[in-house]
Amino acid sequence: MKTHLVKARYSKKLKALGANAKRLRLEKGLTQEQVSFRANISFSTYSTLEAGRLNPTIATLFAIADAMKVNIKDLIDF
């Protein structure tokens, strides 16, 4: 399945993932810049994830979870 088809099929879930990441980040008192720096990903990658427009890899999700000091399941439990 092509990437754009996967993103279209799961767009609601990707938006929920982004909203969940934003909620957790704000609860931790972190900025998008801090999370992206700690996760060693670009700011644009992280901001695109929060906007619900990124289909992240598992490795990216682990890096973001580590950056926020949360379990990866906290990111994807929505």
N, C-alpha and C positions, 0 to 999 in steps of 0.2 A: 504494500500500500504506500502510495506516495506521501511524503511528509505533509504537504498542504491538505491532503484528504484526512490524515490522522488529526491534524490540528482542528479542522472543521468539525470532524466527528466528535471530538472531545472538548470543544471550545468552552462549554459551560464548566467542565471540570477544571480546565486550565485557569479560568477566571476565578473559580473557588480556591484553587491552589494559591493564586496570586493574592487574593484577599486574606487568606490564612497566613501567608508569609508576612504580609503587611501588619496584620493584627499582632502576630508574635513579635515582630521587630519593634513595634510601638510599645508593647508590654515590657520589652527588655530595655526600652529607652535608647534604642540605636537608630542611627540614620542609615539611609540607603548606602551612602558612601562607606560607612563603617562596616556594614555587612559585606559589601562587595570587596573591600580591602581584606577583611579577615578571611573571606572565602576564596581569595585569590582569583576572582572573576571580574570582568569589566563592570563598570557602573551601568553601562547600557544593557548588559545582559541581565543584571539584577532588576533594574527598573522595568525592563520588558517582561520579566517574570511576574513582578507585582501587578503589572497592567493586564496580566492574563493572556499575553500574546506570545509566550515562550513555551515550547515543549522541551523541558529540561532533561538532561541525562540523569541517571541515578547518581553518578559521581557528583554532578552539580548540586543535587539535592542534599547529598551527604555533606558537601562542603558548606552549604548554607546552614544546615542544621548545626554543624560544628561551630560555625561562626556565631550563631545565636545561642549556643550552648543549650540546645534542645534536642530531643530525640527525633530522628527523621520521621517517625510516625506522627509526631505532633504537627509536622508540615503537611502531611497528606491525609490526616484524619479530619475530614470536613463533611 
